[in-house]
Amino acid sequence: MLILSRKKGETIVIDGNIEVTVVDIEEDKIKLGFDAPRDVSILRKEIYLQILEENRNASKSAGSDPGELVEMIRNSLKNK
């Protein structure tokens, strides 16, 4: 894990096309702003893990019909 120190208004560049800026710092919270291409998915980790779990459950209950699995995934993402 890379650990960096940044002050309010300072930015980190990832892979040349993703910028993470420290927008605000309050007592025990830091607000970050992300500027990335539209094809880059940015999710909070707890949401990402929840989607993975729902996809696993959907694949188990979907059986062997790939179309049914795709529809279940779409429905779970619409509810976010």
Number of C-alpha atoms within 10 A of each C-alpha: 3 3 5 6 6 11 11 13 13 11 17 14 13 10 6 8 10 15 16 16 19 17 15 13 13 7 5 5 8 12 11 15 14 15 13 16 10 7 6 10 8 11 9 7 9 9 11 13 12 11 16 12 12 16 19 13 13 18 18 11 13 16 10 10 10 11 9 15 19 14 12 19 16 12 11 13 11 8 6 7
